[in-house]
Amino acid sequence: MEELVPTAFELAQNYPNPFGRKTIIKYCIPDKMKIRLEVFDHKGNKVSTLVDEIKEAGTFREVFNSDGLEDGEYLCKLESDYYFETKKMVLMK
């Protein structure tokens, strides 16, 4: 079965949320382009860069590992040259 190419950007809510040690972040991009997928703490400090590269159009999943982080709220940000979206994630170990 052929996978459909997305027609729009989308950053889905991470699953599970709240999460413990790991969570899955799913996103879609409609065209080949450079994207960044980053996680920030509640103070705006970057805690992880999950993706920083050129990707083909498609749907992707990244695993975020929270080892070394404290419980609390985090923001996941998907960004390209002309698009960005954020989602709130809650870490509860």
N, CA and C atoms as an extended XYZ file, in Angstrom:
279
Properties=species:S:1:pos:R:3:atomname:S:1:resname:S:1:resid:I:1 pbc="F F F"
N         0.837       -1.176        0.000 N   MET     1
C         0.000        0.000        0.000 CA  MET     1
C         0.885        1.244        0.000 C   MET     1
N         0.587        2.182       -0.850 N   GLU     2
C         1.368        3.401       -0.977 CA  GLU     2
C         0.976        4.404        0.098 C   GLU     2
N         1.999        5.030        0.726 N   GLU     3
C         1.732        6.031        1.754 CA  GLU     3
C         1.392        7.357        1.088 C   GLU     3
N         0.355        8.032        1.574 N   LEU     4
C        -0.051        9.309        1.018 CA  LEU     4
C         0.893       10.410        1.459 C   LEU     4
N         1.172       11.345        0.553 N   VAL     5
C         2.014       12.497        0.870 CA  VAL     5
C         1.118       13.569        1.487 C   VAL     5
N         1.504       14.113        2.641 N   PRO     6
C         0.686       15.150        3.273 CA  PRO     6
C         0.581       16.393        2.392 C   PRO     6
N        -0.518       17.104        2.518 N   THR     7
C        -0.726       18.338        1.766 CA  THR     7
C        -0.507       19.569        2.628 C   THR     7
N        -0.254       19.383        3.918 N   ALA     8
C        -0.050       20.511        4.838 CA  ALA     8
C         0.876       20.073        5.964 C   ALA     8
N         1.448       21.073        6.618 N   PHE     9
C         2.232       20.812        7.815 CA  PHE     9
C         1.318       20.353        8.941 C   PHE     9
N         1.846       19.510        9.804 N   GLU    10
C         1.126       19.153       11.027 CA  GLU    10
C         2.127       18.667       12.067 C   GLU    10
N         1.966       19.174       13.269 N   LEU    11
C         2.685       18.648       14.428 CA  LEU    11
C         1.623       18.075       15.340 C   LEU    11
N         1.587       16.762       15.452 N   ALA    12
C         0.571       16.107       16.280 CA  ALA    12
C         0.975       16.187       17.748 C   ALA    12
N        -0.002       16.040       18.619 N   GLN    13
C         0.295       15.995       20.051 CA  GLN    13
C         1.103       14.733       20.342 C   GLN    13
N         2.140       14.884       21.152 N   ASN    14
C         2.959       13.715       21.492 CA  ASN    14
C         2.108       12.649       22.187 C   ASN    14
N         2.565       11.400       22.088 N   TYR    15
C         1.837       10.296       22.703 CA  TYR    15
C         2.828        9.367       23.391 C   TYR    15
N         2.630        9.007       24.612 N   PRO    16
C         1.571        9.500       25.504 CA  PRO    16
C         1.895       10.900       26.035 C   PRO    16
N         0.890       11.549       26.538 N   ASN    17
C         1.052       12.860       27.156 CA  ASN    17
C         0.009       12.977       28.263 C   ASN    17
N         0.407       13.071       29.521 N   PRO    18
C         1.757       13.137       30.054 CA  PRO    18
C         2.543       11.854       29.758 C   PRO    18
N         3.874       12.015       29.808 N   PHE    19
C         4.736       10.879       29.507 CA  PHE    19
C         5.766       10.687       30.604 C   PHE    19
N         6.373        9.506       30.600 N   GLY    20
C         7.411        9.179       31.565 CA  GLY    20
C         8.774        9.323       30.925 C   GLY    20
N         9.410        8.213       30.628 N   ARG    21
C        10.774        8.256       30.097 CA  ARG    21
C        10.821        8.616       28.614 C   ARG    21
N         9.874        8.110       27.821 N   LYS    22
C         9.884        8.342       26.373 CA  LYS    22
C         8.503        8.737       25.880 C   LYS    22
N         8.496        9.499       24.788 N   THR    23
C         7.250        9.846       24.116 CA  THR    23
C         7.511        9.895       22.619 C   THR    23
N         6.461        9.733       21.834 N   ILE    24
C         6.569        9.746       20.375 CA  ILE    24
C         5.987       11.053       19.852 C   ILE    24
N         6.737       11.690       18.953 N   ILE    25
C         6.297       12.935       18.332 CA  ILE    25
C         6.132       12.666       16.838 C   ILE    25
N         4.920       12.876       16.335 N   LYS    26
C         4.608       12.634       14.926 CA  LYS    26
C         4.415       13.983       14.238 C   LYS    26
N         4.950       14.102       13.011 N   TYR    27
C         4.782       15.334       12.261 CA  TYR    27
C         4.722       15.037       10.767 C   TYR    27
N         4.104       15.958       10.025 N   CYS    28
C         3.960       15.837        8.579 CA  CYS    28
C         4.512       17.087        7.911 C   CYS    28
N         5.203       16.894        6.797 N   ILE    29
C         5.648       18.026        5.991 CA  ILE    29
C         5.236       17.776        4.537 C   ILE    29
N         4.728       18.832        3.856 N   PRO    30
C         4.160       18.642        2.522 CA  PRO    30
C         5.162       18.659        1.368 C   PRO    30
N         6.360       19.185        1.588 N   ASP    31
C         7.366       19.299        0.526 CA  ASP    31
C         8.749       19.003        1.082 C   ASP    31
N         9.681       18.702        0.204 N   LYS    32
C        11.062       18.517        0.626 CA  LYS    32
C        11.600       19.851        1.125 C   LYS    32
N        12.160       19.863        2.339 N   MET    33
C        12.702       21.095        2.913 CA  MET    33
C        13.499       20.793        4.164 C   MET    33
N        14.258       21.803        4.610 N   LYS    34
C        14.983       21.678        5.873 CA  LYS    34
C        14.020       21.966        7.009 C   LYS    34
N        14.017       21.098        7.999 N   ILE    35
C        13.162       21.297        9.166 CA  ILE    35
C        13.978       21.090       10.436 C   ILE    35
N        13.454       21.670       11.505 N   ARG    36
C        14.012       21.465       12.841 CA  ARG    36
C        12.869       21.041       13.759 C   ARG    36
N        13.160       20.044       14.572 N   LEU    37
C        12.233       19.600       15.603 CA  LEU    37
C        13.010       19.660       16.912 C   LEU    37
N        12.585       20.564       17.809 N   GLU    38
C        13.325       20.818       19.040 CA  GLU    38
C        12.397       20.778       20.239 C   GLU    38
N        12.981       20.522       21.402 N   VAL    39
C        12.241       20.511       22.662 CA  VAL    39
C        12.863       21.556       23.588 C   VAL    39
N        11.994       22.349       24.228 N   PHE    40
C        12.408       23.411       25.135 CA  PHE    40
C        11.776       23.211       26.497 C   PHE    40
N        12.470       23.650       27.558 N   ASP    41
C        11.870       23.605       28.892 CA  ASP    41
C        10.962       24.818       29.090 C   ASP    41
N        10.329       24.904       30.258 N   HIS    42
C         9.357       25.981       30.515 CA  HIS    42
C        10.004       27.358       30.582 C   HIS    42
N        11.334       27.421       30.686 N   LYS    43
C        12.056       28.703       30.708 CA  LYS    43
C        12.516       29.123       29.310 C   LYS    43
N        12.285       28.267       28.324 N   GLY    44
C        12.692       28.576       26.958 CA  GLY    44
C        14.063       28.072       26.582 C   GLY    44
N        14.684       27.279       27.457 N   ASN    45
C        15.991       26.692       27.162 CA  ASN    45
C        15.832       25.441       26.309 C   ASN    45
N        16.614       25.345       25.236 N   LYS    46
C        16.544       24.155       24.393 CA  LYS    46
C        17.156       22.981       25.146 C   LYS    46
N        16.418       21.869       25.223 N   VAL    47
C        16.922       20.677       25.905 CA  VAL    47
C        17.264       19.557       24.920 C   VAL    47
N        16.743       19.643       23.686 N   SER    48
C        17.028       18.599       22.705 CA  SER    48
C        16.715       19.085       21.296 C   SER    48
N        17.573       18.696       20.348 N   THR    49
C        17.281       18.852       18.922 CA  THR    49
C        17.098       17.450       18.370 C   THR    49
N        15.876       17.134       17.981 N   LEU    50
C        15.570       15.796       17.481 CA  LEU    50
C        15.857       15.673       15.985 C   LEU    50
N        15.598       16.754       15.233 N   VAL    51
C        15.824       16.758       13.787 CA  VAL    51
C        16.332       18.138       13.390 C   VAL    51
N        17.343       18.180       12.536 N   ASP    52
C        17.834       19.424       11.944 CA  ASP    52
C        18.458       19.050       10.602 C   ASP    52
N        17.582       18.820        9.616 N   GLU    53
C        18.050       18.317        8.326 CA  GLU    53
C        16.991       18.503        7.252 C   GLU    53
N        17.382       18.249        6.027 N   ILE    54
C        16.437       18.270        4.912 CA  ILE    54
C        15.691       16.943        4.904 C   ILE    54
N        14.376       17.035        4.829 N   LYS    55
C        13.518       15.844        4.790 CA  LYS    55
C        12.663       15.883        3.535 C   LYS    55
N        12.388       14.713        2.988 N   GLU    56
C        11.424       14.586        1.899 CA  GLU    56
C        10.019       14.806        2.464 C   GLU    56
N         9.056       15.104        1.609 N   ALA    57
C         7.670       15.205        2.044 CA  ALA    57
C         7.246       13.865        2.630 C   ALA    57
N         6.468       13.921        3.711 N   GLY    58
C         6.007       12.684        4.311 CA  GLY    58
C         5.589       12.852        5.752 C   GLY    58
N         5.312       11.731        6.377 N   THR    59
C         4.931       11.669        7.776 CA  THR    59
C         6.044       10.968        8.536 C   THR    59
N         6.435       11.557        9.655 N   PHE    60
C         7.587       11.074       10.405 CA  PHE    60
C         7.250       10.924       11.885 C   PHE    60
N         7.990       10.072       12.565 N   ARG    61
C         7.862        9.877       14.008 CA  ARG    61
C         9.247        9.929       14.625 C   ARG    61
N         9.358       10.667       15.713 N   GLU    62
C        10.619       10.753       16.457 CA  GLU    62
C        10.339       10.361       17.900 C   GLU    62
N        11.286        9.706       18.534 N   VAL    63
C        11.172        9.343       19.938 CA  VAL    63
C        11.976       10.349       20.753 C   VAL    63
N        11.332       10.949       21.744 N   PHE    64
C        12.001       11.871       22.654 CA  PHE    64
C        12.244       11.142       23.959 C   PHE    64
N        13.508       11.097       24.387 N   ASN    65
C        13.902       10.436       25.620 CA  ASN    65
C        14.172       11.512       26.668 C   ASN    65
N        13.514       11.432       27.806 N   SER    66
C        13.588       12.471       28.834 CA  SER    66
C        14.651       12.220       29.901 C   SER    66
N        15.552       11.276       29.660 N   ASP    67
C        16.598       10.997       30.654 CA  ASP    67
C        17.323       12.284       31.046 C   ASP    67
N        17.471       12.498       32.334 N   GLY    68
C        18.181       13.664       32.842 CA  GLY    68
C        17.341       14.912       32.997 C   GLY    68
N        16.061       14.854       32.618 N   LEU    69
C        15.189       16.019       32.731 CA  LEU    69
C        14.280       15.907       33.948 C   LEU    69
N        13.894       17.042       34.477 N   GLU    70
C        12.979       17.094       35.617 CA  GLU    70
C        11.535       17.054       35.147 C   GLU    70
N        10.647       16.627       36.034 N   ASP    71
C         9.214       16.677       35.752 CA  ASP    71
C         8.811       18.111       35.444 C   ASP    71
N         7.806       18.269       34.593 N   GLY    72
C         7.304       19.598       34.290 CA  GLY    72
C         6.814       19.710       32.861 C   GLY    72
N         6.562       20.953       32.452 N   GLU    73
C         6.072       21.223       31.108 CA  GLU    73
C         7.234       21.515       30.163 C   GLU    73
N         7.099       21.003       28.951 N   TYR    74
C         8.070       21.215       27.892 CA  TYR    74
C         7.314       21.588       26.626 C   TYR    74
N         7.997       22.272       25.707 N   LEU    75
C         7.415       22.620       24.422 CA  LEU    75
C         8.172       21.912       23.317 C   LEU    75
N         7.432       21.330       22.396 N   CYS    76
C         8.000       20.730       21.203 CA  CYS    76
C         7.722       21.690       20.052 C   CYS    76
N         8.751       22.043       19.296 N   LYS    77
C         8.609       23.025       18.210 CA  LYS    77
C         9.068       22.420       16.892 C   LYS    77
N         8.177       22.466       15.896 N   LEU    78
C         8.484       22.081       14.521 CA  LEU    78
C         8.636       23.363       13.725 C   LEU    78
N         9.764       23.504       12.997 N   GLU    79
C        10.038       24.761       12.303 CA  GLU    79
C        10.691       24.517       10.948 C   GLU    79
N        10.268       25.307        9.958 N   SER    80
C        10.933       25.373        8.658 CA  SER    80
C        11.129       26.853        8.338 C   SER    80
N        11.532       27.154        7.107 N   ASP    81
C        11.750       28.551        6.738 CA  ASP    81
C        10.477       29.391        6.797 C   ASP    81
N         9.321       28.765        6.588 N   TYR    82
C         8.089       29.549        6.552 CA  TYR    82
C         6.948       28.964        7.392 C   TYR    82
N         7.286       28.132        8.346 N   TYR    83
C         6.250       27.512        9.179 CA  TYR    83
C         6.825       27.171       10.538 C   TYR    83
N         6.001       27.331       11.576 N   PHE    84
C         6.366       26.758       12.864 CA  PHE    84
C         5.102       26.462       13.652 C   PHE    84
N         5.204       25.467       14.505 N   GLU    85
C         4.101       25.076       15.386 CA  GLU    85
C         4.711       24.500       16.647 C   GLU    85
N         4.047       24.726       17.772 N   THR    86
C         4.497       24.167       19.038 CA  THR    86
C         3.368       23.398       19.701 C   THR    86
N         3.761       22.431       20.512 N   LYS    87
C         2.825       21.649       21.329 CA  LYS    87
C         3.408       21.532       22.725 C   LYS    87
N         2.531       21.594       23.727 N   LYS    88
C         2.959       21.429       25.112 CA  LYS    88
C         3.004       19.956       25.457 C   LYS    88
N         4.079       19.559       26.143 N   MET    89
C         4.242       18.178       26.604 CA  MET    89
C         4.457       18.209       28.108 C   MET    89
N         3.938       17.220       28.809 N   VAL    90
C         4.072       17.163       30.269 CA  VAL    90
C         4.842       15.903       30.641 C   VAL    90
N         5.967       16.113       31.337 N   LEU    91
C         6.805       15.009       31.798 CA  LEU    91
C         6.479       14.717       33.257 C   LEU    91
N         6.088       13.460       33.510 N   MET    92
C         5.783       12.996       34.876 CA  MET    92
C         6.410       11.626       35.049 C   MET    92
N         7.557       11.584       35.717 N   LYS    93
C         8.260       10.296       35.915 CA  LYS    93
C         7.703        9.528       37.075 C   LYS    93
